[in-house]
Amino acid sequence: MIELKTRIRKWGNSFGLVIPKKEINRENFIEGEEIVLLIKKKNRNKVLREGFGMFKFKKPVSKIMKEIDKELYND
C-alpha cells in the first residue's frame, strides 16, 4: 500500500495524478495493472484528530490497523 501526497494535474480534457516511479517500483506495479485509489482532500481529517485518544481499545491500535489493512487490501 502506498500513501503519498500529490497534486491533481490537467491533461487535455481530463485530470490525472502522478505516482513517483520509486513508489511504482517499490510496489512492483506494472503498466495496465488495475489498482484501487482512496482519495481524500488535505486537512479533511480534523474530526478524527479531535477524537483521537478519547477511546480505549482492548487491542493496540497498530494491531487494529493491520487487521483493517488485511481486510480491505489483502495485505
Order of alpha helices (4+ residues) and beta strands (2+ residues): beta-beta-alpha-alpha-alpha
